[in-house]
Amino acid sequence: MKQLTLNEQLGFIDNEDTHDVKKFNEEHELTETIDTVNTLVQSSKRYTVLSLFAGCGGLDLGFQGGFSSFGHEYSKNNFDIIWANEIEKNAVKTYQNYFGDHIVCEDVNNIDNDSLPYADVVIGGFPCQDFSIAGKLQGFTVKRGKLYLQMKRVIDAIKPKVFIAENVKNLLVMEKGIVLKTIIEDFKSSGYELYFHLFHSGDYGVPQNRERVFIYGVREDINIVPYLPQATNSSESWMTAKEAIDDLWGKVDDPSIYNHTSKDISRAKFYGDGRKTQGNRRILANKVSPTIRAEHHGNIEGHYRTFGIETDVLNWRRLSVRECARIQSFPDSFNFPTSASSAYKQIGNAVPPILGWHVARALYLSLIKETK
């Protein structure tokens, strides 16, 4: 199936104001795809991974593989995550619960270069709220907006073969492309060829309207251009919310289901006056879910089902933690052993594991080209 170019996805009209940005996009956008589902992995070579801004581990799970979601098996990948870092203690607790103790709970600014192990691959979604439409759009004007420079510092220190950084779609157009250009030029100065691509999670079987840009860096002596994972779904075949979570309705407090108790459902009230505030609506059964947000202050969207008359907000309930995790494509075996408010935030900050798996498998198939 045809994947739109970045400029097509952004809807750029070619004029003097957009010409430079379009040219920059075309020079750095990845285009060659590979079938990550059906391409046989004909190598046993393994690569080590260092994970920054790991959160609860959505991208890490994609790189590790070996999980089941929506009835599909995502086989193990030949990546070994040997070290991870995250500042938020509840996210670290979740990460340790699933992956183990190789994660360090610390502000990345305080991590000394000498404590970092060498890894073939560095991955991380540097904090994106200040680049997000839903955030304050402060970009480089705040300390958090410059955390990509801490990723660059780590890359400078250990010189991995490749790195992948994830961020929000808005990064592509902030300040007419200047923000992205600045980030890419900074990473280039570390001795890497830079590429990027805008992914829609729905194209890979994630039931969510979530677009994210992935920035790829390849060390200059590594003779590869990374593959993109071929899309598995067209917009006409995106998984719907009903397909993803309908079986969970009526099972609140079922002890066999993680994070789906009455305590795992936000009690923030809905408003019956029709106001269009974030979260004062329900998701639609026959559509992909809207983006699961990290910053929602309890106003997570409502379930498409109700307990009575549709128009009466007293019959609505908000999505549970488990339903949000499903919509993000986390396997049901992935437990969030924290408060619901913390779990919602961890899920909203995460990379969907299924998307992460496809990105990781395509990267592996790219890397083994270099060893032939």
Buried (B, 14 or more C-beta within 10 A) or exposed (E): EEBEBBBEBBEBEEEEEBEEBBEBBEEBBBEEBBBBBEBEBEBEEEBBBBBBBBBBBBBBBBBBBEBEBBEEEBEEBBBBBBBBBBBBEBBBBBBBBBBEEBBBBEEBEEBEEEEBEEBBBBBBBBBBBBBBEBBEBEBBEEEBBBBBBBBBBBBEBBBBBBBBBBBBBBBBBBEEBBBBBBBBEBBBEBEBBBBBBBBBBBBBBBBBBBBBBBBBBBBEEBEBBBBBBBBBBEEEEBBBBBBBBBEBEEEBEEEEBBBBBEEBBBEEEBEEEEEEEBBBBBBBBEBBBBBBBBBBEEBBBBBBBBEEEEEEBEBBBBBBBBBBBBBBBBBBEBBBBBEBBBBBBBBBBBBBBBBBBBBBBBBBBBBBBEEE
